[in-house]
């Protein structure tokens, strides 16, 4: 029981590529340190490449190994004899696993960045298709002011831009090689750690051996970035769930991204979006689990750190899958511009335009706000839209009102007026689309 509890091979076997990559580079470094001859290093390298080919073909590693590092070493010794045992000279599993994780994080960050970029592209394409589609913008889940659907979609492009920055930032801090740090005090052999780092494609070698073998900040940072990605995908998914419901009727999902009910034939459930929303909690849990693993750990390596991999792998896997599904949702959703426009005209969302108009006529905004509020109350009592109040009714509320007011009480006028940088005016949204494309 205790042996099975402590074995990590079922989880860390995923790191076999990174482990072999690091071992091949380390063999070359041992030549420079005078530990291996060039011929021995070549034999080791051929053995490691052969193991890689076996792993690619699905061959299992020797049974009974505690982790991926020992499993590969055991197989190497099986293949080339005692020479395989020289590879671990001056190296510890502590700096070995730290290296493997950094290599994994570097690759995972690259895959996440590409997936985020694909979703940005999908959102930008849909935004360009809907430059004339108007829907209500909401605050407090109440209809507030009209906005372009393109503007709404581009808000998520901005969120994803920040996400890409965080992912790249996490990768940048992971871009240090711990190899050569040994168990905690540094290798006892004259390794050229800077050259070894460059050989593995890292920007530099770590500066402190104690920190190098116990640091998992880069894991936390990537999980933190993925958690925020999931939060943003959850927000978009929540809107898709709402928009595809009968109460909104703003959109419809293709059958491939929805499910029927086992009982109710009338149902079409937005299950893909709901699952993206739900799995946000799982990735958040991965982040919290990782934080709890490293909380209060003394220097240097502790076996607690064996628990870093499940959280990291699950967070990255779930994030990548959710990005792919969300991209499919954005590609496949069919919007209903007529329903969006009808909703934008409801809720007296043009009241701010009336207040702004009166302000331009010299009324202080607070007074103009009060007058527009009275007009809304009057329109509600009469059971008609704000724009259908007569000029006489407006003038009883404010003598400065004239026929020009009605030119402002349209959705198009409200959109056009928001022409500041970052606003919903079509001209600004077109600029934003071009920036997103670039």
N, C-alpha and C positions, 0 to 999 in steps of 0.2 A: 504493500500500500504506500509506504513512504517513498519507495523508489519511483513508483508511477506518479506520485504527487509532485516530485521534484524534477522529473524529466520534462524538458521543454521541446524535444524534437518534433512532436506533432504540430507545434505552432511555428517554431523558428526554421523548420525545413524550407519555408518560403524564401529564406535568405541564402539559399545555396549558390545562386549566381553571384551575389555580392561577396560571399565567403570565398569562393574560388577566385574571383577577381582580385580580392585583397591578398590572397595567398600567393598568387602568381607574381604580383608586384613585390611582395615581401621576399620571395625567393631571390628575385633580382637584387634586392637591397642587401641580402645576406652575402651575395658575392662581393659587393662593395665593402662589406664589413669583414671580409676574410673568413667567413664561416663556411661558405660553400664555394666549390670551384665552379667555373662556368659550365663544365660538363655535368656536374651534379644538378645545377640549377635547371639545365635543359631537360634532364631526366624528370625532375620534379614537375616542370612546366608541362611536359608531354603527359605525365600521369594526371595532372589536374585537368588538362583539356579533355583527356579521355573520360574522366569522371563527369565532366560537364556534358559530354555527348551522351553518356549513359543516363544522366538525369533528364536530359531533353527527350530521350526515348521512353522515359517512364520507369526505368529500372529503380528498384528500391535500394536504399542504402543498407549497410550492415545492421542487423538487429542488435538491440541492447545498448546502443549509444545514448548518452545523456542528452546531447544537443547536436545541432547541425555541424558545429566545429569539430567535435570529436568523431562524428560519423564520417565526415569527409577525410579526416586524418586517418581513421581506421581503414577506409577504403583505399587511400593512397598507399599505405603500408602493405596492404594486400597486393597491390598492383606492382609496386617497385621495390618492396622489401624494406629493410631497416633505414635506408636512406630517407624514406618518407618521414621518419621520426625526427630528422634534423631540421625540418621546416619550422618547428615550433621554437627553435632556439631564440632566446631573448624576447619571446612573445608570450602574452597571456591571453586567455579567453576574454579577460576584461577589456583590453584594448582592441581585441579582435571583434567582439560583438559591438563595441562602440563604433568601430569603423563600418561594419556591415549596416548598422542602423543609419549612419550618415549617408552611405551610398544609397540606401533605400529611400530615405527622405528626399535626397536630391532628385532621384528619378520620379518619385511620387509627386513632388512639387511640379515637375515639368509636365506630367500627365494631367494634373489638376489645372494647370495654367491653360493647356490646350482645350480641356473640356469647358472651362469658363469662357474661353474665347469663342468656342462654337456656340455657346448659349447667347453670348453677346451678339454674334452675327445673326442668329435666328431672330432675336428680339428686334434688331435693327431692320432686318428685311420686313418683318411684320409692321414695324412702325412706318416704314416708307410706303407700305400699301394703304395705310390709314391716316394720311395727312389731312383728310377732310372729314374724318369720323369724330363726332363730338359726343362726349359722355359727361355725366356729372362727376366732378371731383368731390371727394368726401372729407369731412373732418368729424371726429366723434361718431363715425358711421352715418352721419346725416349729410344729405345733399348740400353742397356748399357753393361752388362756382363751376361753370363749365370749363372743361379742358379738352384738348385733343387726345384721342386714344394713343396717337404716336407719342405724345409727351408723356403719357402715363407709362407706356412700355419702356421708354428711354430712361425713366427713373430707375428701373432695374438694371439697365446697362451701366449706370453710374455706380450702383451698389456692387455690381460684379467687377467694375474697374478697381474699386477699393479692395475687393477680395483678392484680385490678382496681385495687387501690390503687397498684401499681407502674406500671401503664399510665397511670392518671390523673396520677401524679406526674411521669412523663416528659412528658406533655402540658402540665402546668403549667409546667415549665421551658422548654418550647418556645414558650410563649405570650408571645414578645417579637418585635417587628418589626425586622428589620435594614435595611429599606428606607430609603435616604437615607445609608447608610454609604459609598456609592461603591465604588471599587475597594479602598480600604483606609484612606483618610485622612478620609473624610467628603465629602459633596457640597459642591461649590463654589457652590451656589445656596441661597437662604434658605428651605429646606423646613421646614415645621412637622412634624417627625417624630412628635411625640406625637399630633397630630391625625391624621396619616397612619396611625399604628398603630391608633388607635381606629376609623378608617374601615374598616380591615381586620378589626376584631373582636379585636385583640390587647389584652392587659392593659396593655402598656407598649412603649416603644421600647428597643432595646438601648443599653447605656451606653458602649460602646467600639467604635469602628469597626473597629479591627484585629481584635478578638475576634469581632465580628459576622460578618465575611465568612469567617472561618476556623473558626468553631465548628461542630463536628458532634457535640458531646456529646449533644444531644437525639436524634440518630439512634442513637447507641450505646445510650442509655438505653432507647429504645423496643425496639430489637433485644434488649437484655438482658432486658427484661420479657417479650417474646414467647418468648425462649429458655426462660425459666422456665415460661411457660405450656406450652410443648411438653414440657418435662421432666415436668410434672404429667400431661399427657395421655398421655405415654409410660408412666408408672407405672400409670395406669388401664387403658391398653391392654394392658399386660403381664398384669394381673390378669384381664382379659377373655379373653385368649389362654389363660391357665392354667385359668380356671374353665370354659371351654367345651370343654376337652380331656377325653378319656375318663377320665384319671386322677383328675380332680376331679368332673366331671359336675355342676357347680353351676349351669350355665346353658347356653342354646342361643341362637345368633344366627339371625335370619331369613335366608332365602336371598339377599335383596338385599344383605346385608352380609357374605356369605361366598362362597367359591368352591369348586367341586369340583376334583378332581385329574384331569389329563389321562390318567392311567394307572390310578389306583386308584378304583374306583367307590364305595368305602366312605368316602371322605374328604369332610369338610366343613371347609374351612380358614378361619380367622378373618382373612381377608386385609385387610379394612378396618382392623382394629385393628393388625395387623402393620405396615401402611404408615404409620399415624400414628406408631407407635413408631420406624420407620426414619427418617422425615422430621425427627424431632427432631435427628438428626445434621446434616442440611442447614441447619437454622436456626441451630444452634450454629456451623456453619461460616460463615454469613453474619455473625454477631456477631464471630467471630475475624477474618474478612477486613476488617471495618470498623475494628476496633482496629488492625490492621496498617497500614491506609491512613493513619491519623492519627498513628501512633507516630513521634515524632521530627520531625514537620513544623515548620519554622520559620514564624514569622508572615510574611505574612498568608496570602493565598490562594495555593495551589499546585495545579497541574493534577491532582495525585494525587486531589484531592477529587472529580474527575469520577467516580471509581470508587465513590462512596458509594451511588449509586442502585440498582444491580443488587442489592446486598446488602439494602438497605432494602426494595425492592419484593418481592423473593423471600421475605424473612422475614415480611413482613406478609401476602402472598398465601398462603403456606404455613400460617401460623398461623390465618388466617381459615378456610381450607379444612379444616384439621384440627379446629378447633372445631366446624364444621358436621357433619363426619363423626362426631365423638365424640358430639355431641348425638343423632344418629341411632342410634348404638350404644346409648346409654343408653335412649333411647325404645323401641328394638326388642328388646333382650335379654330373654329369657324365663328367669326364675330357677327353680331346682328346690329348693324349701324342704325337701323330704324328704331329698334328698341332703346338703344343708347340715347339717341336724339330725343325721343319722347321723354325719357327719364330726366335728361338734362333740362328740358323745358319745365318739368315739374319741380316742386319744392321751392318755388320762388327764388331760383338761383340767380336771377338777374337783379335782385334787390341791391347788390353792391354797385352795379352799373348805375342805378338810379341815384344812389348816394354820391358816387363819383361825379356824375353829371351835375348835380346840385352844387357840389363843392367847386366845380369849374365855373359855376355861375356866381360864385362869391360867398356862398353859405359855408360857415365853418363846418368841418367834417362831422364833429359830434352832433351838431344840429341837423346836418344832412342825414346822418345815420338815423336820428330820431324820426325824421320825416319819412324816410324810406320805410322804416319799421311800421309807422302808422299806415302807410299805403299798403303794405303787406297785410296788415290786420284787416283793412277795409276790403281788400281783394278776397281774402279768405271768407269774410262775412258774406260777400256777394257771390261766392262760389265761382270765381273766375280768375284767370291768370293775371299777374301784375301788369303785363303789357296790354291788357284789355281795359284797364281803367281809362276813363275819358280824360281829355285835357282839362276839362272843367273840374273834375274830381282832383286832379293833381294840383291845379291852381288854388283850390280851396285849402290844400295842405301847405302850398308854398307859391306865392305870387310870381317867383322868378321862373317857374316851369313854363316852357313853351313847347311848340310842336317838335322842336329839335330833340326833345327827350326821347321820343319814340324811335329815333334812329339808333339810339344806344341800347334799347331794350330788345336786342336780338342776340342769339347765340354767336353769330359770326362777329358782331361788333364787340362782344365781350371777349372773344378769343383774340381778335386783332389788337385790342387795347393792351393786352399783356405782352408788350414787345420788349420788355427789359431783358437783359442777359439772363438766361435761365427760365424765361417765361414761356407760356404756352402758345404765343402767337406763331402762326405758321412759319413766318420768316425765321424766327429763332429756332423752331423745331427742325427746320430744314438745315440750318447751320449745325445743330447738334447731331443730326444724322450724318452729315459729312465728317464731323469730328470723330464720330463713332466708327465710321468706315475707315478713316485714316489710322 
